[in-house]
């Protein structure tokens, strides 16, 4: 004969299930707050600001490209003495010395080791940031906002201290 259950197991099972769901919900929120998805360095702005102003960013980039040309000339990446240089010229190949450059050297997915050099040496359209000391070996992003006149442009390069190849995005 089969012995009938007194039914006392179901309240325990339901109580344990509720506690497990609460713990899983807490852990999900904790992990989501530690690793936010919306943090981005795209256009050297936060995600919401870039999204709200993307049309203006694109229009300014188009106007900048009609009037100026900006290129990364040198990116000697090493731990002790990194040099980054940009050349800025007008479309008629005249060197442009009145631009403003905001530069960030950053690690992918980590803004704790961001380096923001200031005051480049400017000579004949060549803007040189030198004597930059890196904190880690490996991959770095060179991000720049170049403002010339009333137009600006963002540049993003991927570099590695172990490899001399530079990739523009």
Secondary structure, 3 states (H helix, E strand, C coil): CCCCCCCHHHHHHHHHHHHHHHHHHHHHHHHHHHCCCCCCCHHHCCHHHHHHCHHHHHHHHHHHHHHEEEEEEEEECCCCCEEEEEEEEECCCCECCCCEEEEEEEECCEEEEEECCCCCEEECCEEEEEEECCCCCCEEEEEEEEEECCEEEEEEEEEECCEEEEEEC
